[in-house]
């Protein structure tokens, strides 16, 4: 008997370019926007870590019951990296990951430099 295949989830890694750098220096805006994303997509936060750097860039990690959302900004280069991973053994969250990525692209009014998807 063959065991059913299992794929824990989709891991999306983005590098984005932003022309308006104000959202790359305001960690509070990212936290508020992400709170609305978590509510909209019914995701459960289990931890949050925020670090604001001297140059006003920031690194934020939302630990989720379903995995994580992380961002790192570089306003001096008009760029950010975004890491979205949702896993769930009961449902496939792949489309949810892609939709969340699009929400962040719109939020930052960004263009995609790199876009990787890893099926875990």
QUIFENZI-V914481 format. One record per residue. N is the residue number from 1. D_LAST is the distance of its C-alpha to the last C-alpha in whole Angstrom. Layout:
# QUIFENZI-V914481
n->N d_last->D_LAST
n->N d_last->D_LAST
This chain:
# QUIFENZI-V914481
n->1 d_last->23
n->2 d_last->20
n->3 d_last->17
n->4 d_last->15
n->5 d_last->12
n->6 d_last->9
n->7 d_last->6
n->8 d_last->6
n->9 d_last->5
n->10 d_last->6
n->11 d_last->7
n->12 d_last->10
n->13 d_last->13
n->14 d_last->16
n->15 d_last->20
n->16 d_last->23
n->17 d_last->26
n->18 d_last->29
n->19 d_last->32
n->20 d_last->34
n->21 d_last->32
n->22 d_last->34
n->23 d_last->30
n->24 d_last->29
n->25 d_last->32
n->26 d_last->32
n->27 d_last->29
n->28 d_last->31
n->29 d_last->30
n->30 d_last->26
n->31 d_last->26
n->32 d_last->29
n->33 d_last->26
n->34 d_last->23
n->35 d_last->25
n->36 d_last->26
n->37 d_last->22
n->38 d_last->22
n->39 d_last->25
n->40 d_last->24
n->41 d_last->20
n->42 d_last->21
n->43 d_last->19
n->44 d_last->20
n->45 d_last->21
n->46 d_last->21
n->47 d_last->22
n->48 d_last->23
n->49 d_last->24
n->50 d_last->26
n->51 d_last->28
n->52 d_last->31
n->53 d_last->32
n->54 d_last->35
n->55 d_last->35
n->56 d_last->33
n->57 d_last->30
n->58 d_last->27
n->59 d_last->24
n->60 d_last->23
n->61 d_last->20
n->62 d_last->19
n->63 d_last->18
n->64 d_last->17
n->65 d_last->17
n->66 d_last->13
n->67 d_last->12
n->68 d_last->14
n->69 d_last->16
n->70 d_last->17
n->71 d_last->20
n->72 d_last->22
n->73 d_last->25
n->74 d_last->28
n->75 d_last->31
n->76 d_last->33
n->77 d_last->30
n->78 d_last->30
n->79 d_last->26
n->80 d_last->23
n->81 d_last->19
n->82 d_last->17
n->83 d_last->14
n->84 d_last->12
n->85 d_last->9
n->86 d_last->10
n->87 d_last->9
n->88 d_last->11
n->89 d_last->12
n->90 d_last->15
n->91 d_last->14
n->92 d_last->11
n->93 d_last->12
n->94 d_last->11
n->95 d_last->14
n->96 d_last->15
n->97 d_last->13
n->98 d_last->15
n->99 d_last->18
n->100 d_last->18
n->101 d_last->17
n->102 d_last->20
n->103 d_last->22
n->104 d_last->22
n->105 d_last->23
n->106 d_last->26
n->107 d_last->27
n->108 d_last->27
n->109 d_last->28
n->110 d_last->26
n->111 d_last->26
n->112 d_last->22
n->113 d_last->22
n->114 d_last->19
n->115 d_last->16
n->116 d_last->12
n->117 d_last->9
n->118 d_last->6
n->119 d_last->4
n->120 d_last->0
